[in-house]
């Protein structure tokens, strides 16, 4: 009897544990991890503020915008600690709550202004994963993408979702911070590898300090080798840049051109391949129209339907709102055309060079220099009481100084003494370099 009871008890226990094990194996079929976790972020991990400070200094960045959304209800002490720590290290901080639609539009306008002036912007987005997915989608839909803008998302739990990864655009700089265990933070970057799209690569981590600096790898290091990646490139017939032959079967053949050779050299250097195709509009495109569309090859880049375009494109402010330009391969000179000035009257040619305020001084100079030269020449004869035709000498001095100021040649000097010649030289220099200029 005792043995029978023990066997029944053992069988019941086995059935019970088997049921529990079965439920544990199939738990993912009945609920999702989000159903048993909070939908609101209420606190920041331990040492998060210090890690963010080190990351901001290691980027490096001079300013950072802390963005909080509907799924964020972090205590004021945590936010205050983060803001103070960043400010103490000379990092300009903007605290922005985008829970309301008005604040969200203000944030988007702040990013749009950065696009207009190509200013650096770094955003730290503190939201739950599902809201991070929505924010990333809205940023891509509004085309708030630029090489000077960096979005840093804090992923509070689990691995980064497939929805988030599929929303990523290669041109968009996105970093994700995760917290796998206490006081440890990993940093992932979507531009960590040149041949992988819609993926995040572990590029750094923080455990008391950063593993390496700078935090993110520079683009020049990542994109020096594309590992045979194939790019789709629109091409236009625009000699001498590209010579394109349009075939009857709706295909094209690029027969040469300066930019075709340039692209071949770049592809060989950076290890990538490219495939030309005929764009629908067969034009470059000028600007974003009022209805929010952008035609031409630049419009294809703006819509992320083309990887890049190489051609004779002029950089304008309107085009900078949609695409980014690389280095210039040709600089053209420009000129302004105006109406030719009318012929000036020769009647007033003698008085035109000076303003009216100058002419009284010019006449005063003419009246003074003649008598001054006469005094220098006549003073010895007056002192020694020698007879001399002073009136004729005075007239000669005045006429001589007048011809000097009018820059006319005069072969007759009033006197051959050294004093007279010295004064004449000084007057001549004054007429040449002062009044003449």
Secondary structure as UniProt FT lines:
FT   HELIX           2..25
FT   HELIX           27..29
FT   HELIX           33..35
FT   TURN            46..47
FT   HELIX           48..59
FT   STRAND          63..68
FT   TURN            70..71
FT   HELIX           76..88
FT   TURN            89..90
FT   STRAND          92..97
FT   HELIX           101..117
FT   STRAND          121..126
FT   HELIX           129..141
FT   TURN            142..143
FT   TURN            147..148
FT   STRAND          149..155
FT   HELIX           162..167
FT   TURN            170..171
FT   STRAND          173..181
FT   TURN            182..183
FT   STRAND          184..189
FT   TURN            190..191
FT   TURN            194..195
FT   STRAND          201..206
FT   HELIX           219..222
FT   TURN            223..224
FT   TURN            227..228
FT   STRAND          229..235
FT   TURN            239..241
FT   STRAND          242..246
FT   TURN            248..249
FT   STRAND          252..256
FT   HELIX           258..270
FT   STRAND          272..278
FT   TURN            290..291
FT   HELIX           296..302
FT   TURN            303..304
FT   HELIX           317..320
FT   TURN            321..322
FT   TURN            347..348
FT   HELIX           349..352
FT   HELIX           356..384
FT   HELIX           390..405
FT   TURN            406..407
FT   HELIX           418..430
FT   HELIX           431..435
//
